[in-house]
Amino acid sequence: MAMMLQRFDISPVDGSYELVIGETLTMKPVGLRIRAERRNLSTGMPRRRGPAACKEPILRRVPPSTDRRPLLILYGSNRGTSESFAKRIGSEAATRGYAPVVAPADGYACGVPVDIPFVLVTASYEGLPPNNARRFLAWAESLPAEYARGRPFAVFGCGNRHWVQTWQAVPKRLEAALAKAGAVPVVERGEADAGGDVLASFDAWSAGLWGALATALGGKLDGKN
Ligand SMILES: Cc1cc2nc3c(=O)[nH]c(=O)nc-3n(C[C@H](O)[C@H](O)[C@H](O)COP(=O)(O)O)c2cc1C
């Protein structure tokens, strides 16, 4: 998987594909076909750069496919910290009765499915998004006001206070963009400082996430519908 992601820029064949989660022994997207475009290996960058070629912002609807409530956990990460936190949230979500999907944010750069709460975990680099969250940030900042009205979301940022001017720049921008579009943060944005105790910050934030999420989803203490 790591080699594939390093060598190819992966996108859905059908841009209007609606996520259907199939469950057998593992969870999988049903009927999802992908296009793999070879990256420029000399730079590691995708050949097509810049914001997503989305004609308009889309919040796709997901038909309920399981008795578990889907939870989308997106990350922006160059060095793996945010990605590992996203995966930890995914593991914890599964034990709490959710059907989690953990993915790089740019996998949803043309829209997050309607009806699914989402959690974002992202770093900042010189005030800019990590490589796999650039198009997602562009999408979020392109949303019209009230477009995502009432959508529950949560943001956790990995940063370093050493970057004084741009400390947590990307998590802040994402939070602001989504709030402007009417989405509702279920919990205060979390912050981890790579110069401090990152794990303790994450644990403290995620401890508050689950109750807040359950409250936002109707007061139930687990993820079941
Ligand atoms: C070159 C470089 C630039 C960075 N710029 C910022 C920044 O602008 N703001 C910030 O809060 N943290 C900044 N950081 C800290 C990273 O965001 C932090 O180490 C984060 O945990 C990395 O997450 P990742 O492993 O998921 O990529 C920077 C780190 C590096 C190495």
The ligand as an ORCA input file, in Angstrom:
! r2SCAN-3c Opt
* xyz 0 1
  C       9.584     21.757      7.730
  C       8.537     21.785      8.801
  C       7.619     22.811      8.818
  C       6.648     22.872      9.831
  N       5.760     23.910      9.845
  C       4.833     23.971     10.839
  C       3.916     25.061     10.885
  O       3.892     25.941     10.045
  N       3.010     25.090     11.904
  C       2.976     24.126     12.872
  O       2.156     24.227     13.789
  N       3.838     23.069     12.833
  C       4.756     22.964     11.849
  N       5.612     21.901     11.793
  C       5.466     20.808     12.761
  C       4.681     19.629     12.183
  O       3.401     20.025     11.766
  C       4.574     18.555     13.280
  O       5.848     18.016     13.494
  C       3.573     17.472     12.996
  O       3.484     16.642     14.131
  C       3.948     16.644     11.792
  O       2.865     15.782     11.536
  P       2.923     14.572     10.503
  O       3.935     13.589     11.052
  O       1.552     14.009     10.551
  O       3.309     15.101      9.167
  C       6.583     21.846     10.809
  C       7.518     20.805     10.761
  C       8.484     20.771      9.777
  C       9.466     19.629      9.767
*
